[in-house]
Amino acid sequence: MTKIDWRNIERRLGLRDAERFAKREIIPQIEEAPVEALKKNGERENRLEKPMSIAFLGFCASFLIPMFFLPDTWWGVTPRFLLFFPLFMAWMGGAIFLYRERFVEALTNSQSRYVLQAKALTTLAENVGLTYVPSPGGAPESLKWLARRSWAPDRLREAAILIDKHGGMDDAVKLVRQSGVMIGGAHFVGDDEARTKYHRHQTHNAQIEDGFQGVRNGVSLNAFEWVERVEDGPDIYHLAMAFISPRRLHGVTQLRSRHINWPFSARHVDMKSVGVVAPAFESRFRMRSTDQVEARAVFDPVVLERMSNIAHGEKVRAVAFEDHLIVDVEGENRFSMVNLMNGEWSEETVARSMINLAEMLELADAVAHVFKLRTAA
């Protein structure tokens, strides 16, 4: 068991007696979550593991057919793209139908954990001056599609309604989608029109959760997590943050970590490479912009340092345009106090969520400082 540095959390979050707050305000809410039984190996049971494995393996096997027979040309790639989602949903729907009783029980428990964790995170957010939104943008389109099927269990429909009720932040979600930072690590081959359709499909079907919104040192902040699905590996969580500048930017600037794609852009903007201000970050980041002076002012050394701190070595993308600064950082499931699949929680998961929130607010403070300097100039 790792010793928790509560004093560090107090200092960074501005909370008084963080340990007492966690044990009296947060933990009593999440400890009511239903917990799955332990298996012989000491791990918690996951009742959906078998049906999900069957659906995934069936999908992979069926998708290999067009992958094998269709060539790597635009007329070969396009049918693959069009078949991907229907095939995936067909296998998922079949698994839900065959194991519907198991899904109903798992959904009931997950809904209970979801609500309890939302209450705990709401309490935490309120104590640092933010509002917590459990499901920014409402239920994912894939879940809504399943819920509309005639054979879908009532519990599945209830889950979609519950998530929609806990939605919000629609404008922020739309803005982040349009910014182009919501892209994964996959390289898509095709013309501009096909790439735009692929990006729109990916962003509108991404699972979005754990939203925070508020004003930090005079600058509006909207943040949420979205999940990148990886076929041959674990899911990748992204923290997307949208800041609104009190003064409109002159140009367009994009920033990224090394060895990843630039943010997606449907507009053709003539940007040139820009060296970052701080030599310490030259090997970490790449930047391009239509306004080199403004780019270095927005992504100053403190902002880059805070972005590095919150990333913990993972990938980063950012876009500054109009009156927005959008940052996307890969990493862990930052605000998972309770495992929604099996109900596990601990003091460490609570403390980790508090630290992750502190890192987000520290970046917000750095961005607010930069915006204030620009306004005063």
Summary of the structure (lengths in Angstrom):
residues: 377
radius of gyration: 21.8
end to end distance: 49.9
largest distance: 64.9
contacts: 1179
relative contact order: 0.13
helix: 50%
strand: 17%
